[in-house]
Amino acid sequence: DRQIQSGTFVLESDLRAIDILNALNEKPVVHSHKITFPEGLNRWQIADKMAHHGWSRDPGLTLIAGHKLEGKLFPDTYLYEKGSAAKELLFRMHQRFEKVWQKLLSKYPKPSNFSEDELITLASLVEKEMVNTDEASLIARVFVNRLLVNMKLQSDPTYVYSADRYGQKPTRADRLKQGNPYNTDRIKGLPPGPIANPGKTAMKAALRPDESADSKKLFYFVAKQDGSGTHYFSKSYS
């Protein structure tokens, strides 16, 4: 059990179990490499990371945009072989997302007042605002509360969702800038699509925001800025 090798092997379809085991103890045909995508990366950041691992950046971006994969690429660690196509990796990430998402939907059925695409967009906002995973359902609740009363979401990460500002710290100028359809200080309701690729915790929070009576009165949250990564949640701006 300490001799099995990692990598890609070519096996005949009629091998016995012992033959497969012996083959896995030999040198693999191709060694696999790992690439890790953390939660909350957007399409430009995913393309940047893929470029760092040897893929061309623009084809990846074109695939994500063309197949509307933003928000639907599951963050995880993936194995790949040198020379493999970007399309292969991105579609594996999408398949992984679909598997996780459908499993969540089977356990937490979709709320009737949101479409699946809207819930994935909501999950992306939760992912970008969340530092402490324990707060995911509360953050989702604040956004839902605002949506229910037609109040702007005013989520800072949406201000910098653009090809020239992604990954930057939002500024007042970003918030006030016209022309960004994702800027939730300029628009009402959810942005036109996800601003990042959420993980399982944020996806679950979008499906099941906090249901306590007190949480349904919350409309604001702000970082405590004490190093804890947690927020103050409140009913009023003051």
C-alpha positions as CSV (number, residue, x, y, z in Angstrom):
1,D,0.0,0.0,0.0
2,R,3.0,2.3,0.1
3,Q,4.1,1.6,-3.5
4,I,1.1,2.7,-5.5
5,Q,2.0,5.5,-7.9
6,S,0.0,8.6,-8.8
7,G,-0.5,9.5,-12.4
8,T,-2.1,8.3,-15.6
9,F,-2.1,4.6,-16.5
10,V,-3.2,2.6,-19.5
11,L,-5.0,-0.6,-18.5
12,E,-6.6,-3.4,-20.5
13,S,-10.3,-3.8,-19.9
14,D,-10.0,-7.5,-18.9
15,L,-7.4,-7.2,-16.2
16,R,-7.8,-9.0,-12.9
17,A,-7.7,-7.0,-9.7
18,I,-4.2,-8.2,-8.9
19,D,-3.0,-7.2,-12.4
20,I,-4.4,-3.7,-11.9
21,L,-2.7,-3.5,-8.5
22,N,0.6,-4.6,-10.0
23,A,0.3,-2.0,-12.8
24,L,-0.4,0.8,-10.3
25,N,2.9,-0.1,-8.6
26,E,4.8,0.7,-11.8
27,K,5.8,4.0,-13.3
28,P,2.7,5.9,-14.7
29,V,2.5,6.8,-18.3
30,V,2.0,10.5,-17.5
31,H,2.4,12.3,-14.2
32,S,-0.5,14.4,-13.2
33,H,-0.2,18.0,-12.0
34,K,-2.4,19.8,-9.5
35,I,-4.2,23.1,-9.8
36,T,-6.2,24.6,-6.9
37,F,-9.0,27.2,-7.3
38,P,-10.0,28.7,-4.0
39,E,-13.6,29.8,-3.3
40,G,-14.6,33.2,-4.7
41,L,-12.4,33.5,-7.7
42,N,-14.0,35.2,-10.7
43,R,-13.5,34.4,-14.4
44,W,-10.5,36.7,-14.8
45,Q,-8.8,35.3,-11.7
46,I,-9.4,31.7,-12.9
47,A,-8.0,32.6,-16.3
48,D,-4.9,34.2,-14.6
49,K,-4.3,31.0,-12.5
50,M,-4.7,28.8,-15.6
51,A,-2.2,31.0,-17.5
52,H,0.2,30.6,-14.6
53,H,0.0,26.8,-15.2
54,G,0.7,27.0,-18.9
55,W,-2.7,27.6,-20.6
56,S,-3.3,30.7,-22.8
57,R,-5.4,33.2,-20.9
58,D,-7.8,34.4,-23.6
59,P,-9.3,31.1,-24.7
60,G,-10.2,30.3,-21.1
61,L,-12.0,33.6,-20.8
62,T,-13.8,33.1,-24.1
63,L,-15.0,29.6,-23.0
64,I,-16.3,30.9,-19.6
65,A,-18.1,33.8,-21.2
66,G,-19.4,31.8,-24.2
67,H,-20.8,28.9,-22.1
68,K,-21.9,31.2,-19.3
69,L,-19.8,29.3,-16.7
70,E,-19.2,32.2,-14.3
71,G,-20.5,31.1,-10.9
72,K,-20.7,27.5,-12.1
73,L,-17.1,26.4,-11.8
74,F,-16.6,24.6,-8.5
75,P,-13.6,25.7,-6.4
76,D,-11.5,22.6,-5.7
77,T,-8.1,21.0,-6.5
78,Y,-8.0,19.3,-9.9
79,L,-5.5,17.0,-11.5
80,Y,-4.4,17.8,-15.1
81,E,-1.9,16.6,-17.6
82,K,0.6,18.9,-19.4
83,G,-0.8,19.7,-22.8
84,S,-4.5,19.1,-21.9
85,A,-7.0,21.5,-23.2
86,A,-8.4,24.4,-21.2
87,K,-11.9,23.3,-22.2
88,E,-11.4,19.9,-20.5
89,L,-10.5,21.4,-17.2
90,L,-13.2,24.0,-17.2
91,F,-15.9,21.5,-18.1
92,R,-14.7,19.2,-15.3
93,M,-15.0,22.2,-12.9
94,H,-18.5,22.8,-14.3
95,Q,-19.5,19.1,-13.9
96,R,-18.3,19.2,-10.3
97,F,-20.4,22.3,-9.7
98,E,-23.5,20.6,-11.2
99,K,-23.0,17.5,-9.0
100,V,-22.7,19.6,-5.8
101,W,-25.5,22.0,-6.7
102,Q,-28.0,19.2,-7.6
103,K,-27.2,17.4,-4.3
104,L,-27.9,20.6,-2.4
105,L,-31.1,21.1,-4.3
106,S,-32.2,17.6,-3.4
107,K,-31.7,18.4,0.3
108,Y,-32.8,22.1,0.2
109,P,-35.4,22.6,-2.5
110,K,-35.2,25.9,-4.4
111,P,-37.3,28.8,-2.9
112,S,-40.2,29.6,-5.2
113,N,-39.4,33.3,-5.4
114,F,-35.9,32.8,-7.0
115,S,-34.7,31.1,-10.1
116,E,-31.7,28.8,-10.0
117,D,-29.5,31.4,-11.8
118,E,-30.6,34.1,-9.3
119,L,-29.7,31.8,-6.4
120,I,-26.2,31.1,-7.8
121,T,-25.8,34.9,-8.3
122,L,-26.8,35.4,-4.6
123,A,-24.4,32.7,-3.6
124,S,-21.6,34.5,-5.3
125,L,-22.3,37.7,-3.4
126,V,-22.4,35.7,-0.1
127,E,-19.0,34.1,-1.0
128,K,-17.4,37.5,-1.7
129,E,-18.7,39.1,1.5
130,M,-18.1,36.1,3.8
131,V,-14.9,35.6,5.7
132,N,-16.2,33.5,8.6
133,T,-18.3,30.6,7.2
134,D,-20.5,30.7,10.3
135,E,-22.0,33.9,9.0
136,A,-23.0,32.7,5.5
137,S,-26.7,32.2,6.2
138,L,-26.9,35.6,8.0
139,I,-25.3,37.4,5.1
140,A,-27.7,35.7,2.7
141,R,-30.6,36.7,4.9
142,V,-29.6,40.4,4.8
143,F,-29.5,40.3,1.0
144,V,-32.8,38.5,0.8
145,N,-34.4,41.0,3.3
146,R,-33.2,43.9,1.1
147,L,-34.5,42.2,-2.1
148,L,-37.9,41.7,-0.5
149,V,-38.3,45.4,0.1
150,N,-36.8,46.5,-3.2
151,M,-33.7,48.0,-1.4
152,K,-30.3,48.2,-3.1
153,L,-27.9,45.4,-2.1
154,Q,-24.9,47.8,-2.0
155,S,-22.4,44.9,-1.9
156,D,-18.9,46.3,-2.2
157,P,-17.4,43.4,-4.3
158,T,-19.8,44.1,-7.1
159,Y,-18.3,47.6,-7.6
160,V,-15.0,46.1,-8.9
161,Y,-16.5,43.2,-11.0
162,S,-14.9,44.3,-14.3
163,A,-11.9,43.4,-16.4
164,D,-9.9,46.4,-15.3
165,R,-10.8,46.4,-11.5
166,Y,-11.2,42.7,-10.5
167,G,-9.4,41.7,-7.4
168,Q,-8.9,45.3,-6.3
169,K,-10.1,46.8,-3.0
170,P,-13.4,48.7,-3.8
171,T,-13.1,52.5,-3.5
172,R,-15.6,55.3,-3.3
173,A,-14.9,56.0,-7.0
174,D,-15.8,52.4,-7.9
175,R,-19.0,52.7,-6.0
176,L,-20.0,55.9,-7.8
177,K,-18.9,54.9,-11.2
178,Q,-21.6,54.7,-13.9
179,G,-21.7,52.0,-16.5
180,N,-20.9,48.8,-14.6
181,P,-24.1,46.7,-14.7
182,Y,-22.9,44.7,-11.8
183,N,-22.6,47.7,-9.4
184,T,-25.3,47.1,-6.8
185,D,-25.0,50.7,-5.6
186,R,-26.1,51.8,-9.1
187,I,-28.8,49.1,-9.7
188,K,-31.6,47.6,-7.7
189,G,-31.9,43.9,-7.3
190,L,-29.3,41.2,-8.1
191,P,-26.6,41.9,-10.6
192,P,-27.2,40.3,-14.1
193,G,-25.1,37.3,-13.1
194,P,-22.6,35.8,-10.6
195,I,-19.5,37.9,-9.6
196,A,-17.5,34.9,-8.5
197,N,-17.6,31.1,-8.2
198,P,-19.0,30.2,-4.8
199,G,-18.2,27.2,-2.7
200,K,-20.7,24.8,-1.0
201,T,-21.2,26.9,2.1
202,A,-22.3,30.0,0.2
203,M,-24.4,27.9,-2.2
204,K,-26.3,26.3,0.8
205,A,-26.7,29.8,2.4
206,A,-28.4,31.1,-0.8
207,L,-30.8,28.2,-0.7
208,R,-31.4,28.4,3.1
209,P,-30.8,31.9,4.5
210,D,-31.1,32.2,8.3
211,E,-34.8,31.8,9.3
212,S,-34.8,33.2,12.8
213,A,-37.3,35.9,13.6
214,D,-34.5,38.4,14.5
215,S,-32.6,37.8,11.3
216,K,-35.6,38.8,9.2
217,K,-35.3,42.3,10.6
218,L,-31.6,42.8,9.6
219,F,-30.7,45.0,6.7
220,Y,-27.1,45.9,7.3
221,F,-23.7,44.3,8.1
222,V,-20.3,45.8,8.5
223,A,-16.9,44.2,9.2
224,K,-15.7,44.5,12.8
225,Q,-12.1,45.1,11.6
226,D,-10.7,43.4,14.7
227,G,-9.0,40.6,12.8
228,S,-11.8,38.1,13.5
229,G,-13.3,38.3,10.0
230,T,-16.7,38.7,11.5
231,H,-19.4,41.4,11.0
232,Y,-21.8,43.4,13.0
233,F,-25.4,42.8,11.8
234,S,-28.1,45.4,12.5
235,K,-31.6,46.6,11.7
236,S,-30.6,50.2,10.9
237,Y,-27.8,52.1,9.3
238,S,-26.9,54.0,12.5
